[in-house]
Amino acid sequence: MIFADINIVDIFERFGVSLSFLVFLLWAVYKGFSWLGQNILLPLHQRHMVFIDRLESSIGEVAKAQAESLRILTEVLNYTRTLKKEVKHD
């Protein structure tokens, strides 16, 4: 294997500070994105899914309430029509 004979110290001596800085920068970016994903994005995603579940159930309750209101309004309209007919006949 090609990399088995290479010593890390020799690599740093050959390429100097710029390579070590690049390696450190890449490692820091990787760790930063890992932390961001674990501590920010995953909890945010989980809370969003809970919010959507609650929203779904709330919309279902609102739809039931609207259907009940429509039923009551229809009954009131029919009763009003009946009363109107009775008043015309008297």
TORVEX-308397 format. One line per field, with one value per residue: residue number from 1; residue in one letter; x, y, z of N, C-alpha, C in turn. Coordinates in nm, 4 decimals, decimal comma. Layout:
// residues N
n <- [NUM | ...]
res <- [A | ...]
nxx <- [X | ...]
nyy <- [Y | ...]
nzz <- [Z | ...]
caxx <- [X | ...]
cayy <- [Y | ...]
cazz <- [Z | ...]
cxx <- [X | ...]
cyy <- [Y | ...]
czz <- [Z | ...]
// end
This chain:
// residues 90
n <- [1 | 2 | 3 | 4 | 5 | 6 | 7 | 8 | 9 | 10 | 11 | 12 | 13 | 14 | 15 | 16 | 17 | 18 | 19 | 20 | 21 | 22 | 23 | 24 | 25 | 26 | 27 | 28 | 29 | 30 | 31 | 32 | 33 | 34 | 35 | 36 | 37 | 38 | 39 | 40 | 41 | 42 | 43 | 44 | 45 | 46 | 47 | 48 | 49 | 50 | 51 | 52 | 53 | 54 | 55 | 56 | 57 | 58 | 59 | 60 | 61 | 62 | 63 | 64 | 65 | 66 | 67 | 68 | 69 | 70 | 71 | 72 | 73 | 74 | 75 | 76 | 77 | 78 | 79 | 80 | 81 | 82 | 83 | 84 | 85 | 86 | 87 | 88 | 89 | 90]
res <- [M | I | F | A | D | I | N | I | V | D | I | F | E | R | F | G | V | S | L | S | F | L | V | F | L | L | W | A | V | Y | K | G | F | S | W | L | G | Q | N | I | L | L | P | L | H | Q | R | H | M | V | F | I | D | R | L | E | S | S | I | G | E | V | A | K | A | Q | A | E | S | L | R | I | L | T | E | V | L | N | Y | T | R | T | L | K | K | E | V | K | H | D]
nxx <- [0,0831 | 0,0465 | 0,0286 | 0,1177 | 0,3903 | 0,4363 | 0,5108 | 0,3428 | 0,4631 | 0,6628 | 0,5065 | 0,3957 | 0,6311 | 0,7095 | 0,4934 | 0,4269 | 0,2955 | 0,0605 | -0,0742 | -0,1298 | -0,2938 | -0,5063 | -0,5985 | -0,6786 | -0,8794 | -1,0660 | -1,1354 | -1,2492 | -1,4691 | -1,6131 | -1,6702 | -1,8185 | -2,0458 | -2,1456 | -2,2137 | -2,4039 | -2,6013 | -2,6775 | -2,7526 | -2,9144 | -3,0574 | -3,1789 | -3,3405 | -3,5055 | -3,6348 | -3,7758 | -3,9476 | -4,0934 | -4,2299 | -4,3947 | -4,5479 | -4,6815 | -4,8345 | -5,0040 | -5,1310 | -5,2693 | -5,4606 | -5,5958 | -5,7043 | -5,8833 | -6,0639 | -6,1633 | -6,2904 | -6,4962 | -6,6386 | -6,7203 | -6,8889 | -7,0902 | -7,1835 | -7,2842 | -7,4914 | -7,6590 | -7,7166 | -7,8561 | -8,0815 | -8,1921 | -8,2469 | -8,4381 | -8,6409 | -8,6991 | -8,8014 | -9,0289 | -9,1726 | -9,2109 | -9,3810 | -9,6045 | -9,6753 | -9,7526 | -9,9800 | -10,1554]
nyy <- [-0,1182 | 0,2271 | 0,4358 | 0,3263 | 0,3437 | 0,6085 | 0,8634 | 1,0635 | 1,2847 | 1,3382 | 1,4208 | 1,6598 | 1,8025 | 1,8266 | 1,9586 | 2,1625 | 2,4304 | 2,5097 | 2,2799 | 2,1504 | 2,3417 | 2,3354 | 2,0722 | 2,0877 | 2,2827 | 2,1531 | 1,9415 | 2,0886 | 2,2079 | 1,9788 | 1,8742 | 2,0891 | 2,0954 | 1,8445 | 1,8789 | 2,0822 | 1,9460 | 1,7434 | 1,8842 | 2,0979 | 2,0726 | 1,8082 | 1,8072 | 2,0245 | 1,9262 | 1,7115 | 1,8499 | 1,9921 | 1,7859 | 1,6963 | 1,9281 | 1,9314 | 1,6985 | 1,7697 | 1,9872 | 1,8629 | 1,7127 | 1,9230 | 2,0595 | 1,8663 | 1,8713 | 2,1312 | 2,1095 | 1,9297 | 2,0905 | 2,2968 | 2,1536 | 2,0835 | 2,3389 | 2,4183 | 2,2333 | 2,3175 | 2,5797 | 2,5213 | 2,3967 | 2,6145 | 2,7846 | 2,6306 | 2,6227 | 2,8941 | 2,9382 | 2,7813 | 2,9215 | 3,1614 | 3,0797 | 3,0116 | 3,2597 | 3,3938 | 3,2534 | 3,3225]
nzz <- [0,0000 | -0,0687 | 0,1199 | 0,3556 | 0,4075 | 0,4557 | 0,6765 | 0,9136 | 1,0254 | 0,8404 | 0,6259 | 0,7259 | 0,7574 | 0,4933 | 0,3567 | 0,5264 | 0,7305 | 0,6038 | 0,5089 | 0,7500 | 0,8651 | 0,6819 | 0,7172 | 0,9845 | 0,9582 | 0,7894 | 0,9589 | 1,1715 | 1,0427 | 0,9728 | 1,2314 | 1,3280 | 1,1578 | 1,2198 | 1,4903 | 1,4602 | 1,3133 | 1,4953 | 1,7321 | 1,6581 | 1,4047 | 1,4042 | 1,6514 | 1,5797 | 1,3524 | 1,4681 | 1,6451 | 1,4579 | 1,3263 | 1,5352 | 1,5668 | 1,3186 | 1,3411 | 1,5557 | 1,4374 | 1,2304 | 1,3758 | 1,4980 | 1,2778 | 1,1924 | 1,4080 | 1,3802 | 1,1334 | 1,1997 | 1,3801 | 1,2099 | 1,0382 | 1,2165 | 1,2835 | 1,0337 | 1,0091 | 1,2184 | 1,1348 | 0,9003 | 1,0049 | 1,1432 | 0,9279 | 0,7881 | 0,9828 | 0,9978 | 0,7413 | 0,7588 | 0,9543 | 0,8161 | 0,6093 | 0,7595 | 0,8620 | 0,6308 | 0,5597 | 0,7563]
caxx <- [0,0000 | 0,1278 | 0,0281 | 0,1716 | 0,5284 | 0,4443 | 0,5004 | 0,2667 | 0,5579 | 0,7268 | 0,4091 | 0,3893 | 0,7582 | 0,7157 | 0,3930 | 0,4318 | 0,1837 | -0,0622 | -0,1457 | -0,1826 | -0,4067 | -0,6159 | -0,6509 | -0,7511 | -0,9992 | -1,1616 | -1,1831 | -1,3371 | -1,5943 | -1,6845 | -1,7234 | -1,9212 | -2,1684 | -2,1983 | -2,2794 | -2,5226 | -2,7024 | -2,7254 | -2,8093 | -3,0073 | -3,1454 | -3,2621 | -3,4499 | -3,5970 | -3,7151 | -3,8677 | -4,0510 | -4,1771 | -4,3186 | -4,4964 | -4,6355 | -4,7672 | -4,9327 | -5,1040 | -5,2056 | -5,3619 | -5,5742 | -5,6715 | -5,7817 | -5,9948 | -6,1623 | -6,2262 | -6,3814 | -6,6150 | -6,7140 | -6,7849 | -6,9994 | -7,1971 | -7,2395 | -7,3639 | -7,6134 | -7,7437 | -7,7649 | -7,9569 | -8,2042 | -8,2480 | -8,3018 | -8,5628 | -8,7409 | -8,7380 | -8,8881 | -9,1581 | -9,2413 | -9,2495 | -9,4987 | -9,7166 | -9,7160 | -9,8198 | -10,1109 | -10,2439]
cayy <- [0,0000 | 0,3475 | 0,5207 | 0,2555 | 0,3840 | 0,7534 | 0,9069 | 1,1890 | 1,3930 | 1,3707 | 1,4963 | 1,7958 | 1,8693 | 1,8545 | 2,0562 | 2,2749 | 2,4792 | 2,5239 | 2,1529 | 2,1256 | 2,4330 | 2,2843 | 1,9526 | 2,1348 | 2,3520 | 2,0515 | 1,8700 | 2,1797 | 2,2208 | 1,8516 | 1,8697 | 2,1929 | 2,0507 | 1,7318 | 1,9356 | 2,1527 | 1,8466 | 1,6727 | 1,9701 | 2,1981 | 2,0267 | 1,6936 | 1,8504 | 2,1098 | 1,8367 | 1,6379 | 1,9421 | 2,0234 | 1,6720 | 1,7015 | 2,0389 | 1,8900 | 1,6028 | 1,8455 | 2,0678 | 1,7721 | 1,6825 | 2,0469 | 2,0847 | 1,7720 | 1,9225 | 2,2500 | 2,0620 | 1,8758 | 2,2038 | 2,3657 | 2,0709 | 2,0979 | 2,4734 | 2,4154 | 2,1597 | 2,4037 | 2,6894 | 2,4658 | 2,3792 | 2,7476 | 2,8310 | 2,5566 | 2,6673 | 3,0291 | 2,9238 | 2,7303 | 3,0324 | 3,2563 | 3,0241 | 3,0196 | 3,3993 | 3,4283 | 3,1917 | 3,3852]
cazz <- [0,0000 | -0,0851 | 0,2389 | 0,4716 | 0,4317 | 0,4758 | 0,8149 | 0,9215 | 1,0525 | 0,7127 | 0,5452 | 0,7790 | 0,7264 | 0,3496 | 0,3137 | 0,6192 | 0,8118 | 0,5246 | 0,5096 | 0,8844 | 0,8826 | 0,6002 | 0,7846 | 1,1019 | 0,9116 | 0,7451 | 1,0788 | 1,2455 | 0,9668 | 0,9895 | 1,3683 | 1,3410 | 1,0923 | 1,2972 | 1,6078 | 1,4126 | 1,2794 | 1,6141 | 1,8362 | 1,6060 | 1,2970 | 1,4441 | 1,7398 | 1,5048 | 1,2682 | 1,5546 | 1,6909 | 1,3430 | 1,3036 | 1,6410 | 1,5317 | 1,2070 | 1,3941 | 1,6324 | 1,3423 | 1,1621 | 1,4636 | 1,5176 | 1,1558 | 1,1966 | 1,5042 | 1,3204 | 1,0285 | 1,2674 | 1,4343 | 1,0975 | 0,9912 | 1,3153 | 1,2658 | 0,9116 | 1,0393 | 1,3018 | 1,0500 | 0,8092 | 1,0843 | 1,1690 | 0,8006 | 0,7627 | 1,0798 | 0,9568 | 0,6242 | 0,8063 | 1,0215 | 0,7125 | 0,5435 | 0,8530 | 0,8727 | 0,5054 | 0,5587 | 0,8564]
cxx <- [0,0878 | 0,1396 | 0,0885 | 0,3125 | 0,5431 | 0,4229 | 0,4302 | 0,3603 | 0,6289 | 0,6341 | 0,4022 | 0,5185 | 0,7636 | 0,6190 | 0,3769 | 0,3006 | 0,0541 | -0,1419 | -0,2058 | -0,3012 | -0,5279 | -0,6805 | -0,7323 | -0,8817 | -1,1060 | -1,2201 | -1,2813 | -1,4714 | -1,6779 | -1,7481 | -1,8351 | -2,0525 | -2,2293 | -2,2733 | -2,4088 | -2,6353 | -2,7622 | -2,8024 | -2,9108 | -3,1074 | -3,2342 | -3,3720 | -3,5518 | -3,6896 | -3,8176 | -3,9801 | -4,1462 | -4,2752 | -4,4287 | -4,5966 | -4,7316 | -4,8722 | -5,0428 | -5,1919 | -5,3077 | -5,4843 | -5,6588 | -5,7579 | -5,9012 | -6,1045 | -6,2352 | -6,3259 | -6,5087 | -6,7021 | -6,7851 | -6,9024 | -7,1183 | -7,2630 | -7,3272 | -7,4962 | -7,7105 | -7,7997 | -7,8712 | -8,0889 | -8,2708 | -8,3121 | -8,4338 | -8,6736 | -8,7898 | -8,8302 | -9,0267 | -9,2378 | -9,2907 | -9,3755 | -9,6221 | -9,7681 | -9,7913 | -9,9611 | -10,2061 | -10,2901]
cyy <- [0,1249 | 0,4254 | 0,4535 | 0,3032 | 0,5316 | 0,7841 | 1,0430 | 1,3062 | 1,4348 | 1,4536 | 1,6408 | 1,8723 | 1,9099 | 1,9664 | 2,1728 | 2,3063 | 2,4837 | 2,3941 | 2,1246 | 2,2176 | 2,3845 | 2,1622 | 1,9940 | 2,2028 | 2,2533 | 1,9751 | 1,9587 | 2,1969 | 2,0944 | 1,8429 | 1,9724 | 2,1516 | 1,9307 | 1,7823 | 2,0059 | 2,0548 | 1,7800 | 1,7631 | 2,0721 | 2,1351 | 1,9089 | 1,7326 | 1,9392 | 2,0262 | 1,7613 | 1,7278 | 1,9785 | 1,9099 | 1,6666 | 1,8124 | 1,9994 | 1,7906 | 1,6752 | 1,9292 | 1,9831 | 1,7433 | 1,8071 | 2,0795 | 1,9903 | 1,8188 | 2,0445 | 2,2083 | 2,0045 | 1,9893 | 2,2800 | 2,2849 | 2,0815 | 2,2349 | 2,4803 | 2,3429 | 2,2474 | 2,5187 | 2,6421 | 2,4447 | 2,5129 | 2,8027 | 2,7606 | 2,6011 | 2,8075 | 3,0246 | 2,8746 | 2,8425 | 3,1350 | 3,2094 | 3,0361 | 3,1622 | 3,4416 | 3,3709 | 3,2542 | 3,5179]
czz <- [0,0000 | 0,0454 | 0,3612 | 0,5056 | 0,4649 | 0,6236 | 0,8180 | 0,9461 | 0,9242 | 0,6234 | 0,5936 | 0,7526 | 0,5792 | 0,3085 | 0,4096 | 0,6879 | 0,7323 | 0,5217 | 0,6462 | 0,9129 | 0,8039 | 0,6652 | 0,9072 | 1,0621 | 0,8658 | 0,8633 | 1,1566 | 1,1747 | 0,9823 | 1,1279 | 1,3874 | 1,2778 | 1,1641 | 1,4195 | 1,5681 | 1,3802 | 1,4013 | 1,7093 | 1,7867 | 1,5085 | 1,3383 | 1,5429 | 1,6692 | 1,4175 | 1,3534 | 1,6055 | 1,5780 | 1,3148 | 1,4101 | 1,6115 | 1,4202 | 1,2534 | 1,4714 | 1,5383 | 1,2681 | 1,2486 | 1,4872 | 1,3962 | 1,1491 | 1,2911 | 1,4476 | 1,2125 | 1,0896 | 1,3214 | 1,3226 | 1,0439 | 1,0871 | 1,3034 | 1,1417 | 0,9344 | 1,1189 | 1,2180 | 0,9515 | 0,8820 | 1,1110 | 1,0420 | 0,7696 | 0,8570 | 1,0424 | 0,8358 | 0,6658 | 0,8718 | 0,9186 | 0,6397 | 0,6321 | 0,8630 | 0,7477 | 0,5026 | 0,6592 | 0,8154]
// end
